[in-house]
Amino acid sequence: MKVITFKFSCSLKQVIEERGTEDMKKIMKSSVTIIVNDKTNLKVHFSYVNWNDSQFRPSDQIEYFEYKYLRRELVDEKDKEQMMKMKRYEEGFNSNIQ
């Protein structure tokens, strides 16, 4: 099911990039989380956190996504510290936007 949902979310992103309005395209440049569960319910979460300019690598971002949305267990104290740093970064970024 994960492969299907990943392909679906990639297809959705491609459609927006190709056919979407300028506002939709701007939104897609922000942090967009698309979640489709096994019942094909779609959740879309937009965030303006600039992960690309952060100290966090793409692999860190994937681990944070898994921690935040998939309840990934933390391996050790170093892992926990990394997730807390990312959470603080996200919260700090969001508090500056509002």
N, C-alpha and C positions, 0 to 999 in steps of 0.2 A: 504493500500500500504506500510506503514512503516514496518509492520511485514514481508512482502515479501522481501523488500530490506534488512532488518536486517538479515533474514535467508540467503539471497543470499550472503551478505558480509561475514557472518560466514562460509558458505560453501566454498567461495573463499579462505578465510584464511586457512581453514582446508586442502584444496587441496594443497596450497603452502607449508604448514608445512609437509604434508605427501610425496609429490612428487617433491617439488621444489629443485632447486640447493642450495648449501650451501650459495651462495650470496643472493639468494631470502630469505632464512631462516633468515639471518642476518638482512636483510631489515625489515622483519616482526617483529623483536624485537625492532625496532625503532618505532616511532609514525607514524602509517599509518592511513590515513583517506580514507575510501572508501564511495563514494556517488553515489547512483543510483537514478536517478529521475524517475518520473512517465512515461517517455517515454523510460525507461530502458537504458538511456545513463549512462555510467560508467565514473567516475572521480576518480583517485587515487592520493593522495597527500602524499608524504613521508617527514618526518621531523625527525631530530635527537634530538629534544628537549626531555630531560630526565624527563618526568613528574613523573615517579615512584619515583625518588629520590628528588622530590620537596616537598615543604610544602603543596601543594595542594592535597586535597583528591580526590578520584575517582568521587564523586558527584560534586565537583568543576569543574573537567575536563569535565563532561557531560554538566554542565551549560555553560562553556566556549565554547564548541563545538556548543551548541544551539545558543549562542550569536553570534559566529563567522560565522557559516554557515546557520543557520535557522532564523537569525534576531530576536532572542528572545529579548523582551523588558526588559529593566532594571527596577527592582522593586523600588529601592530607592538609596540613595547615597552610602550606604554600599555595595550594589550589584554592582553599577558602579565602586566603588573603587576596589572591588575584580576583576572585569573583566579587569580593567586597570593594576592591578598588574600582572595578568596572561599574558596579552599582552606584558608588559615590560619584563617579564621573558622569554617569547617565543622569543621576538626580541633580547634580550641580549644573549640568548643561540645560536641563529642562527648567530649573528654577530661574535661570538667566533669561529664558525665552518669555516667561509669563510676566 
